[in-house]
Amino acid sequence: MGLTACALCLVLGFGSTAATEGYLGSRFADVREALAEGRYAALPHFVVDAEQFGPPGDGPENRLREAARRTLESRTDLIEFPAGRKLLQPNGICFTGQWRITEPSPYTGLLATGAHALAVARASVSLSETTRGHRRAFSLAVKLFPTRDPSERVPTANLLTMVSILGSRAKHFLNVALDNEPPLGGWPGLGDLLLGLRIRADLKAAEAAVTGGRTDIDYRPLTPLASAGLPAGPGPVAPRWLRLRVAAETPRVDADDFRDELRLNGYPGGVLAWEIEVADGTPGAKATAEWRQLGELLLTEDFLSVGCDARLHFAHPRLEESGRDPVCTRERFAPAKEKNSER
């Protein structure tokens, strides 16, 4: 199966779980322990088959639509995925590390100046292609724990980023920038296009059912990050866009499979640093947005495991998260320098 289902639009992992009632959060230490379960002796290659989605339509047999609703409704951080894997992005590598906002910021929550969080991340590709020479829809999902204490139970905030809906032929995962509103990235063949249209229809229907009709399946708001830790009162202040990319001087590891490329033992000090950049603007204006660096995401431990592929769940931010959309600041900053052209 080709890359079209990357028309999955930031749908980074569906699972089987009821909508979360009374979600109290998770302990970073517990999630890390889950990631360490079932470490692989050799990399698996999970193939995505359209039959796994079930028939299209409104019925319960449409597993894709039902799973999409659960992902939007459930904030659970660890679940058991059907068949022991994720539906659309089964091949991944997980990390733990830290999120730090180091620059002056007009935003709130985990985007405010001085914000710090423990982090769990999962890099993946949509569908089956994991090796160079194919279009790979790279994505990086980040789960933030707003605490410095790994044993403290806290509600998490999730960030979903992707390179493009239809993927990239970049030789390295690190050659691309990933953000929360990825472009289409090109057109697939007819067969893949039809599959992609079906997937988009299911995801749009699922989001409309959860949000009361509002849909934008290509965009994931930053409200959860800006809301983290906020007391009652004024709403969150967030940028429209956030992107992650590594510094240009970061070495590249030549490996066919992106999971081998991202093993941390290939980078200085066993640390992979991602720069956090943000931009404000109106919908549709990302191409002319002015970006600025806000902080860094430091990944310090990696996991190739059953726990990573079969248990870690990322709640998908909704357009009306907490019943309100974030206020986007009007403050302007100097744009970040362009780098990391695809090679």
C-alpha positions in Angstrom: 0.0 0.0 0.0 1.3 3.5 -0.9 1.6 6.6 1.1 -1.8 8.1 0.4 -3.2 7.3 3.6 -1.0 9.8 4.9 -4.0 11.7 3.9 -4.5 10.5 7.5 -3.6 14.1 8.4 -1.8 14.0 11.6 -3.6 10.9 12.8 -0.6 9.4 14.6 -2.0 6.3 16.2 -5.4 4.8 16.8 -6.2 2.4 19.6 -9.0 0.6 21.3 -10.1 2.4 24.4 -13.3 4.0 25.8 -13.5 7.7 26.0 -11.6 8.9 29.1 -13.7 9.8 32.0 -12.1 11.6 34.9 -8.6 11.5 33.4 -6.1 12.3 36.2 -2.9 12.0 34.1 0.0 9.7 34.2 3.4 9.3 35.8 6.4 9.8 33.5 8.1 6.9 35.2 5.2 4.6 34.5 5.1 5.5 30.8 8.9 5.1 30.5 8.6 1.7 32.1 5.9 0.7 29.5 8.2 1.8 26.7 10.9 -0.5 28.0 8.6 -3.6 27.7 9.4 -6.1 25.0 12.5 -4.6 23.5 13.1 -5.9 20.0 16.1 -8.1 19.2 15.5 -7.2 15.5 13.5 -4.5 13.9 10.0 -5.7 12.9 8.3 -4.4 9.8 4.5 -4.1 10.2 2.6 -3.9 6.9 -0.6 -1.9 6.8 -3.4 -3.5 4.9 -6.6 -1.6 3.9 -8.7 -4.5 5.1 -7.6 -3.7 8.7 -9.8 -0.5 8.4 -13.0 -2.4 7.9 -15.7 -1.3 5.4 -16.5 2.4 4.9 -19.6 4.0 6.2 -21.2 4.8 9.6 -21.4 1.3 11.0 -19.4 -0.1 13.9 -17.5 -2.3 11.4 -15.7 0.8 10.2 -12.7 0.4 12.5 -10.9 3.4 11.2 -13.8 5.8 12.0 -14.4 4.3 15.4 -10.7 4.4 16.2 -10.5 8.1 15.1 -13.3 9.0 17.4 -11.6 7.2 20.3 -8.4 9.0 19.7 -10.1 12.4 19.8 -12.1 11.5 22.9 -9.6 9.7 25.0 -6.7 11.3 26.9 -5.4 8.0 28.1 -1.6 7.8 27.7 -1.2 4.0 27.7 -3.6 1.6 26.0 -3.7 -1.8 24.4 -3.9 -1.5 20.6 -5.8 -4.1 18.6 -3.6 -6.8 17.1 -0.8 -5.5 19.2 0.0 -2.4 17.1 -1.2 0.9 15.8 -3.6 1.1 12.9 -1.9 3.6 10.6 1.6 4.2 12.0 2.7 0.8 13.4 6.4 1.2 12.8 8.1 3.7 15.2 10.9 4.5 17.7 10.3 6.1 21.0 12.3 8.5 23.2 12.4 10.1 26.5 13.9 13.5 27.3 13.1 17.1 28.2 11.2 20.1 26.8 12.6 23.5 27.6 11.4 27.0 26.6 14.5 29.1 26.9 13.6 32.3 25.0 11.3 35.2 25.8 7.8 34.2 25.0 4.3 35.9 25.0 2.6 32.5 25.2 1.2 30.5 28.2 1.5 27.1 29.7 4.3 24.9 28.3 5.1 27.6 25.7 5.8 30.2 28.4 9.3 31.6 29.1 11.1 29.1 31.4 8.6 26.3 30.9 10.1 22.8 31.5 8.6 19.4 31.1 9.6 15.8 31.0 8.9 14.4 27.5 8.1 11.2 25.7 8.2 11.2 21.9 7.5 8.8 19.1 9.0 9.1 15.6 7.1 7.1 12.9 6.1 6.9 9.3 2.6 6.5 8.0 1.6 3.1 6.7 4.3 0.6 5.7 7.3 2.3 4.1 10.2 2.7 6.5 13.3 2.7 4.2 15.0 5.2 1.9 14.0 5.2 -1.7 10.3 5.4 -0.9 8.1 8.3 0.1 8.0 8.4 3.9 5.5 10.5 5.8 7.7 11.3 8.8 6.0 12.4 12.0 7.1 13.1 15.5 4.5 13.0 18.3 5.5 14.5 21.7 3.8 13.8 25.1 4.7 16.4 27.7 4.6 16.0 31.5 4.5 19.4 33.1 6.8 18.4 36.0 10.4 17.8 36.9 9.4 14.8 39.1 9.1 11.5 37.1 7.0 10.0 39.9 4.4 12.8 40.0 1.0 12.1 38.3 0.1 15.0 36.0 -2.2 15.5 33.0 -0.2 15.3 29.9 -0.3 17.6 26.8 0.3 16.2 23.3 1.9 17.7 20.3 1.5 16.2 16.8 3.9 17.2 13.9 4.4 15.8 10.4 6.5 16.7 7.4 3.7 16.4 4.8 0.6 14.4 4.2 2.0 12.4 1.3 5.5 12.1 2.6 9.0 13.0 1.5 11.8 11.3 -0.4 14.4 12.9 1.9 17.3 10.6 2.6 17.2 11.4 6.3 14.5 12.0 8.8 16.6 14.8 10.2 16.6 16.6 6.8 13.0 17.7 7.2 11.1 20.1 9.4 7.9 18.9 11.0 4.9 21.1 12.1 1.3 20.9 13.2 -0.2 21.8 9.8 1.7 19.8 7.2 1.2 20.5 3.5 -0.1 17.8 1.1 3.3 17.2 -0.5 2.3 15.9 -3.9 -0.3 13.6 -5.6 -0.4 9.8 -5.4 -1.5 7.3 -8.0 -5.2 6.6 -8.6 -5.4 3.6 -6.3 -3.7 5.4 -3.5 -5.8 8.5 -4.1 -9.1 6.6 -3.7 -7.8 5.0 -0.5 -6.7 8.5 0.8 -10.1 10.0 0.0 -11.8 7.2 2.0 -9.4 7.8 5.0 -10.0 11.6 4.9 -13.7 11.1 4.8 -13.6 8.8 7.9 -11.4 11.2 9.8 -13.5 14.2 8.9 -16.7 12.4 10.0 -15.1 11.3 13.2 -13.9 14.8 14.1 -17.3 16.4 13.2 -19.0 13.9 15.5 -16.8 14.8 18.4 -16.6 18.6 17.9 -20.2 19.2 16.9 -19.4 19.9 13.3 -16.1 21.7 13.3 -13.4 20.0 11.2 -9.9 20.7 10.0 -8.2 17.4 9.9 -4.9 18.8 8.5 -4.4 21.1 11.5 -3.8 20.2 15.2 -4.1 23.2 17.5 -1.6 24.0 20.2 -4.2 24.7 22.9 -3.2 21.7 25.1 0.4 23.0 25.4 -0.7 26.6 26.1 -3.3 25.4 28.6 -1.0 23.2 30.7 -1.0 24.4 34.3 -3.2 27.5 33.7 -5.4 28.5 36.6 -9.0 29.4 36.0 -9.3 32.8 34.3 -8.0 34.2 31.1 -7.7 31.6 28.3 -4.5 30.2 26.8 -2.3 32.2 24.5 -0.7 30.1 21.7 1.0 30.5 18.4 -0.8 29.3 15.3 2.1 27.0 14.3 4.9 25.1 15.9 7.6 23.2 14.1 10.5 21.0 15.1 13.8 20.6 13.3 17.4 19.9 14.2 20.3 22.3 14.0 22.1 22.2 10.6 25.3 21.0 12.1 23.7 17.9 13.6 25.4 14.9 12.0 23.4 12.5 9.8 23.4 8.8 10.2 23.3 6.8 6.9 20.8 4.0 7.5 18.1 2.6 5.3 15.5 2.4 8.0 14.5 5.6 9.7 14.5 3.8 13.1 18.1 2.8 12.7 18.9 6.4 11.7 17.4 7.8 14.9 19.1 5.6 17.4 20.7 8.0 19.8 24.1 6.2 19.9 24.8 7.8 16.5 24.7 11.3 17.9 27.2 13.3 20.0 26.7 12.5 23.7 23.8 10.2 22.9 21.5 13.3 22.7 19.3 14.4 19.7 18.3 18.1 20.1 15.3 19.5 18.2 14.8 23.2 18.0 11.3 24.4 18.9 10.2 27.2 16.5 6.8 29.0 16.4 5.0 31.5 14.2 1.8 33.4 14.4 -0.6 34.1 11.5 -4.0 33.5 10.0 -5.1 30.2 8.5 -3.5 29.6 5.1 -0.6 32.0 5.6 2.0 29.6 6.9 4.2 30.0 3.8 4.8 33.6 4.6 4.9 33.2 8.4 7.9 34.6 10.4 9.4 31.9 12.6 11.4 32.3 15.7 13.1 29.8 18.0 11.5 29.3 21.4 13.4 26.5 23.0 14.5 22.9 22.5 13.4 19.3 22.8 16.3 17.1 24.0 15.9 13.4 23.4 18.2 11.3 25.6 17.0 7.7 25.6 15.5 5.6 22.9 13.2 2.5 22.8 12.6 0.1 20.0 10.0 -2.1 21.7 6.5 -3.6 21.9 5.7 -0.9 24.5 6.5 1.8 22.0 4.6 0.4 19.1 1.7 -1.3 20.9 0.9 0.8 24.1 1.8 4.5 23.8 -1.2 6.6 22.9 -1.3 10.3 21.9 -4.6 12.2 22.4 -5.3 14.3 19.4 -5.9 18.0 20.2 -9.4 19.1 19.0 -10.4 22.4 17.5 -12.5 23.4 20.4 -10.2 21.9 23.1 -11.6 22.9 26.5 -14.4 24.7 24.7 -12.2 27.5 23.5 -9.6 28.1 20.8 -6.3 29.7 21.8 -5.7 33.4 21.5 -2.8 33.9 19.0 -0.5 36.7 20.0 0.0 39.6 17.6 3.5 40.2 18.8 6.1 39.9 16.0 9.5 38.4 16.1 12.5 38.1 13.8 12.1 35.0 11.6 14.3 32.0 12.2 17.0 31.3 9.6 16.1 28.7 7.0 18.0 25.4 7.1 17.7 21.7 6.6 16.7 21.6 3.0 15.7 18.1 2.0 18.6 16.0 0.6 
